[in-house]
C-alpha cells in the first residue's frame, strides 16, 4: 500500500465472479482489508482520483503563488 494513499484496492476473480477489496490502515496502525460491493469500490476509487487531482492543483497553485522574481529568474536561466 502506498503511504501517500489512504486506501489500496484489488479485484479478485474466482469462478467467473469478481470480488472487490479495499485495504486501509486503522487508527491503531492495523492493516485491514475488507470486501465491499462494486459500487462502493468504484466510488472510493473515483473519490481518490478526484482528491489527487485537487491536491496536484493545490500544489501548482501554491508553487505559483510562492514565486519571487529571483526564483523566476533562476528558473528561466535553468531552462536555457
N, CA, C and O atoms as a Maestro MAE file, in Angstrom:
{
 s_m_m2io_version
 :::
 2.0.0
}

f_m_ct {
 s_m_title
 :::
 protein
 m_atom[320] {
  # First column is atom index #
  i_m_mmod_type
  r_m_x_coord
  r_m_y_coord
  r_m_z_coord
  i_m_residue_number
  s_m_chain_name
  s_m_pdb_residue_name
  s_m_pdb_atom_name
  i_m_atomic_number
  :::
  1 25 0.845 -1.173 0.000 1 A "UNK " " N  " 7
  2 3 0.000 0.000 0.000 1 A "UNK " " CA " 6
  3 2 0.888 1.233 0.000 1 A "UNK " " C  " 6
  4 15 1.865 1.296 0.747 1 A "UNK " " O  " 8
  5 25 0.560 2.203 -0.823 2 A "UNK " " N  " 7
  6 3 1.304 3.447 -0.938 2 A "UNK " " CA " 6
  7 2 1.064 4.311 0.291 2 A "UNK " " C  " 6
  8 15 -0.080 4.488 0.709 2 A "UNK " " O  " 8
  9 25 2.125 4.850 0.873 3 A "UNK " " N  " 7
  10 3 1.977 5.684 2.068 3 A "UNK " " CA " 6
  11 2 1.255 6.983 1.792 3 A "UNK " " C  " 6
  12 15 0.736 7.608 2.717 3 A "UNK " " O  " 8
  13 25 1.209 7.406 0.527 4 A "UNK " " N  " 7
  14 3 0.528 8.655 0.194 4 A "UNK " " CA " 6
  15 2 -0.955 8.461 -0.058 4 A "UNK " " C  " 6
  16 15 -1.688 9.435 -0.234 4 A "UNK " " O  " 8
  17 25 -1.390 7.260 -0.077 5 A "UNK " " N  " 7
  18 3 -2.785 6.961 -0.356 5 A "UNK " " CA " 6
  19 2 -3.417 6.371 0.897 5 A "UNK " " C  " 6
  20 15 -2.773 5.632 1.642 5 A "UNK " " O  " 8
  21 25 -4.676 6.702 1.119 6 A "UNK " " N  " 7
  22 3 -5.361 6.188 2.296 6 A "UNK " " CA " 6
  23 2 -5.840 4.755 2.113 6 A "UNK " " C  " 6
  24 15 -6.033 4.029 3.088 6 A "UNK " " O  " 8
  25 25 -6.031 4.353 0.876 7 A "UNK " " N  " 7
  26 3 -6.603 3.042 0.586 7 A "UNK " " CA " 6
  27 2 -5.809 2.364 -0.518 7 A "UNK " " C  " 6
  28 15 -5.181 3.031 -1.340 7 A "UNK " " O  " 8
  29 25 -5.840 1.040 -0.534 8 A "UNK " " N  " 7
  30 3 -5.389 0.304 -1.706 8 A "UNK " " CA " 6
  31 2 -6.550 -0.595 -2.121 8 A "UNK " " C  " 6
  32 15 -7.407 -0.946 -1.310 8 A "UNK " " O  " 8
  33 25 -6.557 -0.955 -3.387 9 A "UNK " " N  " 7
  34 3 -7.686 -1.672 -3.954 9 A "UNK " " CA " 6
  35 2 -7.208 -2.915 -4.665 9 A "UNK " " C  " 6
  36 15 -6.094 -2.960 -5.187 9 A "UNK " " O  " 8
  37 25 -8.057 -3.918 -4.680 10 A "UNK " " N  " 7
  38 3 -7.771 -5.092 -5.512 10 A "UNK " " CA " 6
  39 2 -9.083 -5.771 -5.877 10 A "UNK " " C  " 6
  40 15 -10.080 -5.703 -5.159 10 A "UNK " " O  " 8
  41 25 -9.030 -6.425 -7.025 11 A "UNK " " N  " 7
  42 3 -10.165 -7.212 -7.507 11 A "UNK " " CA " 6
  43 2 -9.689 -8.648 -7.612 11 A "UNK " " C  " 6
  44 15 -8.629 -8.929 -8.171 11 A "UNK " " O  " 8
  45 25 -10.474 -9.535 -7.075 12 A "UNK " " N  " 7
  46 3 -10.144 -10.959 -7.111 12 A "UNK " " CA " 6
  47 2 -11.228 -11.673 -7.908 12 A "UNK " " C  " 6
  48 15 -12.419 -11.522 -7.639 12 A "UNK " " O  " 8
  49 25 -10.796 -12.443 -8.882 13 A "UNK " " N  " 7
  50 3 -11.755 -13.211 -9.689 13 A "UNK " " CA " 6
  51 2 -11.675 -14.679 -9.326 13 A "UNK " " C  " 6
  52 15 -10.602 -15.282 -9.355 13 A "UNK " " O  " 8
  53 25 -12.820 -15.248 -8.983 14 A "UNK " " N  " 7
  54 3 -12.910 -16.672 -8.687 14 A "UNK " " CA " 6
  55 2 -14.159 -17.231 -9.352 14 A "UNK " " C  " 6
  56 15 -15.262 -16.715 -9.175 14 A "UNK " " O  " 8
  57 25 -13.965 -18.277 -10.107 15 A "UNK " " N  " 7
  58 3 -15.085 -18.952 -10.781 15 A "UNK " " CA " 6
  59 2 -15.940 -17.970 -11.577 15 A "UNK " " C  " 6
  60 15 -17.166 -18.076 -11.595 15 A "UNK " " O  " 8
  61 25 -15.286 -17.016 -12.234 16 A "UNK " " N  " 7
  62 3 -16.003 -16.049 -13.061 16 A "UNK " " CA " 6
  63 2 -16.706 -14.947 -12.281 16 A "UNK " " C  " 6
  64 15 -17.414 -14.133 -12.874 16 A "UNK " " O  " 8
  65 25 -16.527 -14.904 -10.974 17 A "UNK " " N  " 7
  66 3 -17.152 -13.881 -10.140 17 A "UNK " " CA " 6
  67 2 -16.068 -12.949 -9.604 17 A "UNK " " C  " 6
  68 15 -15.049 -13.398 -9.078 17 A "UNK " " O  " 8
  69 25 -16.302 -11.647 -9.744 18 A "UNK " " N  " 7
  70 3 -15.341 -10.683 -9.227 18 A "UNK " " CA " 6
  71 2 -15.732 -10.253 -7.823 18 A "UNK " " C  " 6
  72 15 -16.900 -9.994 -7.532 18 A "UNK " " O  " 8
  73 25 -14.726 -10.185 -6.965 19 A "UNK " " N  " 7
  74 3 -14.924 -9.708 -5.594 19 A "UNK " " CA " 6
  75 2 -14.010 -8.507 -5.419 19 A "UNK " " C  " 6
  76 15 -12.880 -8.500 -5.909 19 A "UNK " " O  " 8
  77 25 -14.498 -7.499 -4.722 20 A "UNK " " N  " 7
  78 3 -13.804 -6.231 -4.591 20 A "UNK " " CA " 6
  79 2 -13.337 -6.033 -3.154 20 A "UNK " " C  " 6
  80 15 -14.103 -6.213 -2.207 20 A "UNK " " O  " 8
  81 25 -12.065 -5.659 -3.009 21 A "UNK " " N  " 7
  82 3 -11.473 -5.492 -1.679 21 A "UNK " " CA " 6
  83 2 -10.822 -4.123 -1.552 21 A "UNK " " C  " 6
  84 15 -10.238 -3.600 -2.501 21 A "UNK " " O  " 8
  85 25 -10.938 -3.564 -0.368 22 A "UNK " " N  " 7
  86 3 -10.293 -2.303 -0.036 22 A "UNK " " CA " 6
  87 2 -9.452 -2.545 1.212 22 A "UNK " " C  " 6
  88 15 -9.919 -3.148 2.179 22 A "UNK " " O  " 8
  89 25 -8.204 -2.070 1.182 23 A "UNK " " N  " 7
  90 3 -7.313 -2.168 2.335 23 A "UNK " " CA " 6
  91 2 -7.031 -0.774 2.858 23 A "UNK " " C  " 6
  92 15 -6.915 0.179 2.087 23 A "UNK " " O  " 8
  93 25 -6.921 -0.662 4.169 24 A "UNK " " N  " 7
  94 3 -6.619 0.622 4.789 24 A "UNK " " CA " 6
  95 2 -5.992 0.375 6.148 24 A "UNK " " C  " 6
  96 15 -6.091 -0.718 6.706 24 A "UNK " " O  " 8
  97 25 -5.346 1.404 6.671 25 A "UNK " " N  " 7
  98 3 -4.725 1.309 7.985 25 A "UNK " " CA " 6
  99 2 -5.643 1.996 8.982 25 A "UNK " " C  " 6
  100 15 -6.006 3.161 8.817 25 A "UNK " " O  " 8
  101 25 -6.008 1.256 10.014 26 A "UNK " " N  " 7
  102 3 -6.870 1.809 11.056 26 A "UNK " " CA " 6
  103 2 -6.044 2.721 11.970 26 A "UNK " " C  " 6
  104 15 -4.816 2.743 11.889 26 A "UNK " " O  " 8
  105 25 -6.724 3.463 12.829 27 A "UNK " " N  " 7
  106 3 -6.036 4.409 13.705 27 A "UNK " " CA " 6
  107 2 -5.027 3.738 14.622 27 A "UNK " " C  " 6
  108 15 -4.070 4.380 15.055 27 A "UNK " " O  " 8
  109 25 -5.219 2.471 14.925 28 A "UNK " " N  " 7
  110 3 -4.261 1.753 15.774 28 A "UNK " " CA " 6
  111 2 -3.123 1.140 14.950 28 A "UNK " " C  " 6
  112 15 -2.406 0.262 15.429 28 A "UNK " " O  " 8
  113 25 -2.962 1.613 13.700 29 A "UNK " " N  " 7
  114 3 -1.891 1.178 12.785 29 A "UNK " " CA " 6
  115 2 -2.058 -0.251 12.283 29 A "UNK " " C  " 6
  116 15 -1.117 -0.834 11.745 29 A "UNK " " O  " 8
  117 25 -3.231 -0.809 12.454 30 A "UNK " " N  " 7
  118 3 -3.507 -2.165 11.998 30 A "UNK " " CA " 6
  119 2 -4.002 -2.128 10.559 30 A "UNK " " C  " 6
  120 15 -4.951 -1.411 10.243 30 A "UNK " " O  " 8
  121 25 -3.356 -2.906 9.681 31 A "UNK " " N  " 7
  122 3 -3.782 -3.001 8.287 31 A "UNK " " CA " 6
  123 2 -5.041 -3.862 8.224 31 A "UNK " " C  " 6
  124 15 -5.070 -4.979 8.741 31 A "UNK " " O  " 8
  125 25 -6.065 -3.334 7.593 32 A "UNK " " N  " 7
  126 3 -7.341 -4.030 7.494 32 A "UNK " " CA " 6
  127 2 -7.749 -4.131 6.033 32 A "UNK " " C  " 6
  128 15 -7.606 -3.172 5.274 32 A "UNK " " O  " 8
  129 25 -8.254 -5.284 5.644 33 A "UNK " " N  " 7
  130 3 -8.788 -5.467 4.300 33 A "UNK " " CA " 6
  131 2 -10.218 -5.958 4.442 33 A "UNK " " C  " 6
  132 15 -10.517 -6.834 5.253 33 A "UNK " " O  " 8
  133 25 -11.087 -5.379 3.639 34 A "UNK " " N  " 7
  134 3 -12.490 -5.781 3.705 34 A "UNK " " CA " 6
  135 2 -13.072 -5.878 2.298 34 A "UNK " " C  " 6
  136 15 -12.680 -5.141 1.393 34 A "UNK " " O  " 8
  137 25 -14.002 -6.789 2.139 35 A "UNK " " N  " 7
  138 3 -14.703 -6.917 0.868 35 A "UNK " " CA " 6
  139 2 -15.820 -5.885 0.837 35 A "UNK " " C  " 6
  140 15 -16.525 -5.687 1.826 35 A "UNK " " O  " 8
  141 25 -15.973 -5.232 -0.305 36 A "UNK " " N  " 7
  142 3 -17.003 -4.197 -0.446 36 A "UNK " " CA " 6
  143 2 -17.792 -4.447 -1.734 36 A "UNK " " C  " 6
  144 15 -17.306 -5.123 -2.640 36 A "UNK " " O  " 8
  145 25 -18.995 -3.906 -1.810 37 A "UNK " " N  " 7
  146 3 -19.758 -4.017 -3.059 37 A "UNK " " CA " 6
  147 2 -19.064 -3.240 -4.183 37 A "UNK " " C  " 6
  148 15 -18.302 -2.308 -3.925 37 A "UNK " " O  " 8
  149 25 -19.333 -3.627 -5.415 38 A "UNK " " N  " 7
  150 3 -18.698 -2.988 -6.570 38 A "UNK " " CA " 6
  151 2 -18.938 -1.484 -6.583 38 A "UNK " " C  " 6
  152 15 -18.006 -0.727 -6.853 38 A "UNK " " O  " 8
  153 25 -20.157 -1.027 -6.302 39 A "UNK " " N  " 7
  154 3 -20.427 0.407 -6.371 39 A "UNK " " CA " 6
  155 2 -19.622 1.182 -5.327 39 A "UNK " " C  " 6
  156 15 -19.194 2.305 -5.591 39 A "UNK " " O  " 8
  157 25 -19.414 0.599 -4.153 40 A "UNK " " N  " 7
  158 3 -18.596 1.235 -3.122 40 A "UNK " " CA " 6
  159 2 -17.138 1.279 -3.564 40 A "UNK " " C  " 6
  160 15 -16.461 2.293 -3.392 40 A "UNK " " O  " 8
  161 25 -16.664 0.190 -4.127 41 A "UNK " " N  " 7
  162 3 -15.300 0.083 -4.640 41 A "UNK " " CA " 6
  163 2 -15.042 1.167 -5.685 41 A "UNK " " C  " 6
  164 15 -14.043 1.882 -5.608 41 A "UNK " " O  " 8
  165 25 -15.933 1.285 -6.650 42 A "UNK " " N  " 7
  166 3 -15.780 2.274 -7.717 42 A "UNK " " CA " 6
  167 2 -15.880 3.700 -7.182 42 A "UNK " " C  " 6
  168 15 -15.154 4.584 -7.637 42 A "UNK " " O  " 8
  169 25 -16.775 3.929 -6.220 43 A "UNK " " N  " 7
  170 3 -16.927 5.265 -5.629 43 A "UNK " " CA " 6
  171 2 -15.657 5.673 -4.877 43 A "UNK " " C  " 6
  172 15 -15.233 6.825 -4.971 43 A "UNK " " O  " 8
  173 25 -15.050 4.753 -4.140 44 A "UNK " " N  " 7
  174 3 -13.808 5.062 -3.428 44 A "UNK " " CA " 6
  175 2 -12.664 5.363 -4.394 44 A "UNK " " C  " 6
  176 15 -11.874 6.277 -4.157 44 A "UNK " " O  " 8
  177 25 -12.576 4.609 -5.463 45 A "UNK " " N  " 7
  178 3 -11.535 4.871 -6.461 45 A "UNK " " CA " 6
  179 2 -11.726 6.252 -7.087 45 A "UNK " " C  " 6
  180 15 -10.761 7.000 -7.243 45 A "UNK " " O  " 8
  181 25 -12.947 6.587 -7.440 46 A "UNK " " N  " 7
  182 3 -13.234 7.885 -8.053 46 A "UNK " " CA " 6
  183 2 -12.945 9.018 -7.066 46 A "UNK " " C  " 6
  184 15 -12.365 10.036 -7.444 46 A "UNK " " O  " 8
  185 25 -13.339 8.849 -5.819 47 A "UNK " " N  " 7
  186 3 -13.071 9.856 -4.793 47 A "UNK " " CA " 6
  187 2 -11.575 10.121 -4.678 47 A "UNK " " C  " 6
  188 15 -11.152 11.276 -4.627 47 A "UNK " " O  " 8
  189 25 -10.771 9.060 -4.636 48 A "UNK " " N  " 7
  190 3 -9.327 9.237 -4.506 48 A "UNK " " CA " 6
  191 2 -8.707 9.860 -5.748 48 A "UNK " " C  " 6
  192 15 -7.756 10.633 -5.633 48 A "UNK " " O  " 8
  193 25 -9.220 9.544 -6.926 49 A "UNK " " N  " 7
  194 3 -8.730 10.194 -8.154 49 A "UNK " " CA " 6
  195 2 -9.000 11.694 -8.106 49 A "UNK " " C  " 6
  196 15 -8.125 12.498 -8.425 49 A "UNK " " O  " 8
  197 25 -10.213 12.067 -7.706 50 A "UNK " " N  " 7
  198 3 -10.554 13.493 -7.627 50 A "UNK " " CA " 6
  199 2 -9.730 14.201 -6.555 50 A "UNK " " C  " 6
  200 15 -9.284 15.332 -6.747 50 A "UNK " " O  " 8
  201 25 -9.532 13.525 -5.425 51 A "UNK " " N  " 7
  202 3 -8.743 14.114 -4.333 51 A "UNK " " CA " 6
  203 2 -7.309 14.364 -4.792 51 A "UNK " " C  " 6
  204 15 -6.741 15.418 -4.507 51 A "UNK " " O  " 8
  205 25 -6.724 13.400 -5.503 52 A "UNK " " N  " 7
  206 3 -5.365 13.571 -6.016 52 A "UNK " " CA " 6
  207 2 -5.287 14.700 -7.026 52 A "UNK " " C  " 6
  208 15 -4.320 15.461 -7.037 52 A "UNK " " O  " 8
  209 25 -6.300 14.813 -7.875 53 A "UNK " " N  " 7
  210 3 -6.341 15.892 -8.855 53 A "UNK " " CA " 6
  211 2 -6.377 17.252 -8.161 53 A "UNK " " C  " 6
  212 15 -5.661 18.173 -8.554 53 A "UNK " " O  " 8
  213 25 -7.199 17.374 -7.145 54 A "UNK " " N  " 7
  214 3 -7.294 18.625 -6.384 54 A "UNK " " CA " 6
  215 2 -5.973 18.910 -5.673 54 A "UNK " " C  " 6
  216 15 -5.518 20.053 -5.630 54 A "UNK " " O  " 8
  217 25 -5.371 17.878 -5.123 55 A "UNK " " N  " 7
  218 3 -4.094 18.038 -4.425 55 A "UNK " " CA " 6
  219 2 -3.007 18.534 -5.381 55 A "UNK " " C  " 6
  220 15 -2.235 19.424 -5.027 55 A "UNK " " O  " 8
  221 25 -2.940 17.964 -6.596 56 A "UNK " " N  " 7
  222 3 -1.962 18.425 -7.593 56 A "UNK " " CA " 6
  223 2 -2.220 19.874 -7.963 56 A "UNK " " C  " 6
  224 15 -1.289 20.671 -8.081 56 A "UNK " " O  " 8
  225 25 -3.490 20.209 -8.146 57 A "UNK " " N  " 7
  226 3 -3.852 21.585 -8.479 57 A "UNK " " CA " 6
  227 2 -3.440 22.541 -7.363 57 A "UNK " " C  " 6
  228 15 -2.917 23.623 -7.628 57 A "UNK " " O  " 8
  229 25 -3.676 22.142 -6.125 58 A "UNK " " N  " 7
  230 3 -3.282 22.974 -4.982 58 A "UNK " " CA " 6
  231 2 -1.774 23.183 -4.946 58 A "UNK " " C  " 6
  232 15 -1.302 24.295 -4.710 58 A "UNK " " O  " 8
  233 25 -1.014 22.106 -5.182 59 A "UNK " " N  " 7
  234 3 0.451 22.236 -5.167 59 A "UNK " " CA " 6
  235 2 0.923 23.189 -6.263 59 A "UNK " " C  " 6
  236 15 1.826 23.993 -6.036 59 A "UNK " " O  " 8
  237 25 0.316 23.103 -7.457 60 A "UNK " " N  " 7
  238 3 0.696 24.019 -8.534 60 A "UNK " " CA " 6
  239 2 0.361 25.457 -8.159 60 A "UNK " " C  " 6
  240 15 1.148 26.370 -8.407 60 A "UNK " " O  " 8
  241 25 -0.808 25.652 -7.563 61 A "UNK " " N  " 7
  242 3 -1.229 26.997 -7.167 61 A "UNK " " CA " 6
  243 2 -0.277 27.569 -6.112 61 A "UNK " " C  " 6
  244 15 0.124 28.730 -6.205 61 A "UNK " " O  " 8
  245 25 0.081 26.769 -5.122 62 A "UNK " " N  " 7
  246 3 0.989 27.224 -4.076 62 A "UNK " " CA " 6
  247 2 2.348 27.556 -4.675 62 A "UNK " " C  " 6
  248 15 2.962 28.562 -4.320 62 A "UNK " " O  " 8
  249 25 2.811 26.711 -5.578 63 A "UNK " " N  " 7
  250 3 4.105 26.961 -6.215 63 A "UNK " " CA " 6
  251 2 4.086 28.289 -6.963 63 A "UNK " " C  " 6
  252 15 5.023 29.080 -6.858 63 A "UNK " " O  " 8
  253 25 3.020 28.531 -7.718 64 A "UNK " " N  " 7
  254 3 2.931 29.799 -8.460 64 A "UNK " " CA " 6
  255 2 2.837 30.994 -7.526 64 A "UNK " " C  " 6
  256 15 3.436 32.035 -7.796 64 A "UNK " " O  " 8
  257 25 2.104 30.865 -6.444 65 A "UNK " " N  " 7
  258 3 1.937 31.989 -5.543 65 A "UNK " " CA " 6
  259 2 3.195 32.282 -4.740 65 A "UNK " " C  " 6
  260 15 3.365 33.390 -4.230 65 A "UNK " " O  " 8
  261 25 4.082 31.290 -4.625 66 A "UNK " " N  " 7
  262 3 5.323 31.485 -3.889 66 A "UNK " " CA " 6
  263 2 6.462 31.964 -4.779 66 A "UNK " " C  " 6
  264 15 7.580 32.161 -4.302 66 A "UNK " " O  " 8
  265 25 6.193 32.152 -6.055 67 A "UNK " " N  " 7
  266 3 7.234 32.588 -6.972 67 A "UNK " " CA " 6
  267 2 7.675 34.012 -6.630 67 A "UNK " " C  " 6
  268 15 6.849 34.903 -6.430 67 A "UNK " " O  " 8
  269 25 8.961 34.200 -6.569 68 A "UNK " " N  " 7
  270 3 9.523 35.536 -6.410 68 A "UNK " " CA " 6
  271 2 10.249 35.879 -7.702 68 A "UNK " " C  " 6
  272 15 10.463 35.012 -8.549 68 A "UNK " " O  " 8
  273 25 10.615 37.101 -7.846 69 A "UNK " " N  " 7
  274 3 11.325 37.495 -9.057 69 A "UNK " " CA " 6
  275 2 12.639 36.733 -9.177 69 A "UNK " " C  " 6
  276 15 13.022 36.323 -10.272 69 A "UNK " " O  " 8
  277 25 13.325 36.544 -8.070 70 A "UNK " " N  " 7
  278 3 14.595 35.815 -8.100 70 A "UNK " " CA " 6
  279 2 14.374 34.365 -8.525 70 A "UNK " " C  " 6
  280 15 15.110 33.848 -9.366 70 A "UNK " " O  " 8
  281 25 13.368 33.706 -7.951 71 A "UNK " " N  " 7
  282 3 13.142 32.306 -8.319 71 A "UNK " " CA " 6
  283 2 12.703 32.182 -9.773 71 A "UNK " " C  " 6
  284 15 13.049 31.205 -10.438 71 A "UNK " " O  " 8
  285 25 11.950 33.150 -10.274 72 A "UNK " " N  " 7
  286 3 11.559 33.131 -11.686 72 A "UNK " " CA " 6
  287 2 12.789 33.291 -12.578 72 A "UNK " " C  " 6
  288 15 12.894 32.630 -13.611 72 A "UNK " " O  " 8
  289 25 13.720 34.164 -12.187 73 A "UNK " " N  " 7
  290 3 14.945 34.334 -12.953 73 A "UNK " " CA " 6
  291 2 15.778 33.052 -12.945 73 A "UNK " " C  " 6
  292 15 16.329 32.658 -13.973 73 A "UNK " " O  " 8
  293 25 15.864 32.411 -11.792 74 A "UNK " " N  " 7
  294 3 16.623 31.164 -11.686 74 A "UNK " " CA " 6
  295 2 15.995 30.105 -12.587 74 A "UNK " " C  " 6
  296 15 16.708 29.389 -13.290 74 A "UNK " " O  " 8
  297 25 14.680 30.000 -12.573 75 A "UNK " " N  " 7
  298 3 14.002 29.013 -13.418 75 A "UNK " " CA " 6
  299 2 14.216 29.313 -14.900 75 A "UNK " " C  " 6
  300 15 14.436 28.396 -15.692 75 A "UNK " " O  " 8
  301 25 14.154 30.594 -15.281 76 A "UNK " " N  " 7
  302 3 14.317 30.936 -16.701 76 A "UNK " " CA " 6
  303 2 15.725 30.664 -17.167 76 A "UNK " " C  " 6
  304 15 15.928 30.248 -18.307 76 A "UNK " " O  " 8
  305 25 16.708 30.891 -16.306 77 A "UNK " " N  " 7
  306 3 18.106 30.608 -16.670 77 A "UNK " " CA " 6
  307 2 18.318 29.099 -16.776 77 A "UNK " " C  " 6
  308 15 19.020 28.628 -17.672 77 A "UNK " " O  " 8
  309 25 17.721 28.354 -15.875 78 A "UNK " " N  " 7
  310 3 17.867 26.890 -15.878 78 A "UNK " " CA " 6
  311 2 17.277 26.273 -17.141 78 A "UNK " " C  " 6
  312 15 17.776 25.254 -17.617 78 A "UNK " " O  " 8
  313 25 16.231 26.869 -17.687 79 A "UNK " " N  " 7
  314 3 15.585 26.331 -18.896 79 A "UNK " " CA " 6
  315 2 16.423 26.568 -20.140 79 A "UNK " " C  " 6
  316 15 16.263 25.861 -21.135 79 A "UNK " " O  " 8
  317 25 17.310 27.548 -20.102 80 A "UNK " " N  " 7
  318 3 18.113 27.873 -21.283 80 A "UNK " " CA " 6
  319 2 19.218 26.952 -21.414 80 A "UNK " " C  " 6
  320 15 20.009 27.066 -22.351 80 A "UNK " " O  " 8
  :::
 }
 m_bond[319] {
  # First column is bond index #
  i_m_from
  i_m_to
  i_m_order
  :::
  1 1 2 1
  2 2 3 1
  3 3 4 2
  4 3 5 1
  5 5 6 1
  6 6 7 1
  7 7 8 2
  8 7 9 1
  9 9 10 1
  10 10 11 1
  11 11 12 2
  12 11 13 1
  13 13 14 1
  14 14 15 1
  15 15 16 2
  16 15 17 1
  17 17 18 1
  18 18 19 1
  19 19 20 2
  20 19 21 1
  21 21 22 1
  22 22 23 1
  23 23 24 2
  24 23 25 1
  25 25 26 1
  26 26 27 1
  27 27 28 2
  28 27 29 1
  29 29 30 1
  30 30 31 1
  31 31 32 2
  32 31 33 1
  33 33 34 1
  34 34 35 1
  35 35 36 2
  36 35 37 1
  37 37 38 1
  38 38 39 1
  39 39 40 2
  40 39 41 1
  41 41 42 1
  42 42 43 1
  43 43 44 2
  44 43 45 1
  45 45 46 1
  46 46 47 1
  47 47 48 2
  48 47 49 1
  49 49 50 1
  50 50 51 1
  51 51 52 2
  52 51 53 1
  53 53 54 1
  54 54 55 1
  55 55 56 2
  56 55 57 1
  57 57 58 1
  58 58 59 1
  59 59 60 2
  60 59 61 1
  61 61 62 1
  62 62 63 1
  63 63 64 2
  64 63 65 1
  65 65 66 1
  66 66 67 1
  67 67 68 2
  68 67 69 1
  69 69 70 1
  70 70 71 1
  71 71 72 2
  72 71 73 1
  73 73 74 1
  74 74 75 1
  75 75 76 2
  76 75 77 1
  77 77 78 1
  78 78 79 1
  79 79 80 2
  80 79 81 1
  81 81 82 1
  82 82 83 1
  83 83 84 2
  84 83 85 1
  85 85 86 1
  86 86 87 1
  87 87 88 2
  88 87 89 1
  89 89 90 1
  90 90 91 1
  91 91 92 2
  92 91 93 1
  93 93 94 1
  94 94 95 1
  95 95 96 2
  96 95 97 1
  97 97 98 1
  98 98 99 1
  99 99 100 2
  100 99 101 1
  101 101 102 1
  102 102 103 1
  103 103 104 2
  104 103 105 1
  105 105 106 1
  106 106 107 1
  107 107 108 2
  108 107 109 1
  109 109 110 1
  110 110 111 1
  111 111 112 2
  112 111 113 1
  113 113 114 1
  114 114 115 1
  115 115 116 2
  116 115 117 1
  117 117 118 1
  118 118 119 1
  119 119 120 2
  120 119 121 1
  121 121 122 1
  122 122 123 1
  123 123 124 2
  124 123 125 1
  125 125 126 1
  126 126 127 1
  127 127 128 2
  128 127 129 1
  129 129 130 1
  130 130 131 1
  131 131 132 2
  132 131 133 1
  133 133 134 1
  134 134 135 1
  135 135 136 2
  136 135 137 1
  137 137 138 1
  138 138 139 1
  139 139 140 2
  140 139 141 1
  141 141 142 1
  142 142 143 1
  143 143 144 2
  144 143 145 1
  145 145 146 1
  146 146 147 1
  147 147 148 2
  148 147 149 1
  149 149 150 1
  150 150 151 1
  151 151 152 2
  152 151 153 1
  153 153 154 1
  154 154 155 1
  155 155 156 2
  156 155 157 1
  157 157 158 1
  158 158 159 1
  159 159 160 2
  160 159 161 1
  161 161 162 1
  162 162 163 1
  163 163 164 2
  164 163 165 1
  165 165 166 1
  166 166 167 1
  167 167 168 2
  168 167 169 1
  169 169 170 1
  170 170 171 1
  171 171 172 2
  172 171 173 1
  173 173 174 1
  174 174 175 1
  175 175 176 2
  176 175 177 1
  177 177 178 1
  178 178 179 1
  179 179 180 2
  180 179 181 1
  181 181 182 1
  182 182 183 1
  183 183 184 2
  184 183 185 1
  185 185 186 1
  186 186 187 1
  187 187 188 2
  188 187 189 1
  189 189 190 1
  190 190 191 1
  191 191 192 2
  192 191 193 1
  193 193 194 1
  194 194 195 1
  195 195 196 2
  196 195 197 1
  197 197 198 1
  198 198 199 1
  199 199 200 2
  200 199 201 1
  201 201 202 1
  202 202 203 1
  203 203 204 2
  204 203 205 1
  205 205 206 1
  206 206 207 1
  207 207 208 2
  208 207 209 1
  209 209 210 1
  210 210 211 1
  211 211 212 2
  212 211 213 1
  213 213 214 1
  214 214 215 1
  215 215 216 2
  216 215 217 1
  217 217 218 1
  218 218 219 1
  219 219 220 2
  220 219 221 1
  221 221 222 1
  222 222 223 1
  223 223 224 2
  224 223 225 1
  225 225 226 1
  226 226 227 1
  227 227 228 2
  228 227 229 1
  229 229 230 1
  230 230 231 1
  231 231 232 2
  232 231 233 1
  233 233 234 1
  234 234 235 1
  235 235 236 2
  236 235 237 1
  237 237 238 1
  238 238 239 1
  239 239 240 2
  240 239 241 1
  241 241 242 1
  242 242 243 1
  243 243 244 2
  244 243 245 1
  245 245 246 1
  246 246 247 1
  247 247 248 2
  248 247 249 1
  249 249 250 1
  250 250 251 1
  251 251 252 2
  252 251 253 1
  253 253 254 1
  254 254 255 1
  255 255 256 2
  256 255 257 1
  257 257 258 1
  258 258 259 1
  259 259 260 2
  260 259 261 1
  261 261 262 1
  262 262 263 1
  263 263 264 2
  264 263 265 1
  265 265 266 1
  266 266 267 1
  267 267 268 2
  268 267 269 1
  269 269 270 1
  270 270 271 1
  271 271 272 2
  272 271 273 1
  273 273 274 1
  274 274 275 1
  275 275 276 2
  276 275 277 1
  277 277 278 1
  278 278 279 1
  279 279 280 2
  280 279 281 1
  281 281 282 1
  282 282 283 1
  283 283 284 2
  284 283 285 1
  285 285 286 1
  286 286 287 1
  287 287 288 2
  288 287 289 1
  289 289 290 1
  290 290 291 1
  291 291 292 2
  292 291 293 1
  293 293 294 1
  294 294 295 1
  295 295 296 2
  296 295 297 1
  297 297 298 1
  298 298 299 1
  299 299 300 2
  300 299 301 1
  301 301 302 1
  302 302 303 1
  303 303 304 2
  304 303 305 1
  305 305 306 1
  306 306 307 1
  307 307 308 2
  308 307 309 1
  309 309 310 1
  310 310 311 1
  311 311 312 2
  312 311 313 1
  313 313 314 1
  314 314 315 1
  315 315 316 2
  316 315 317 1
  317 317 318 1
  318 318 319 1
  319 319 320 2
  :::
 }
}
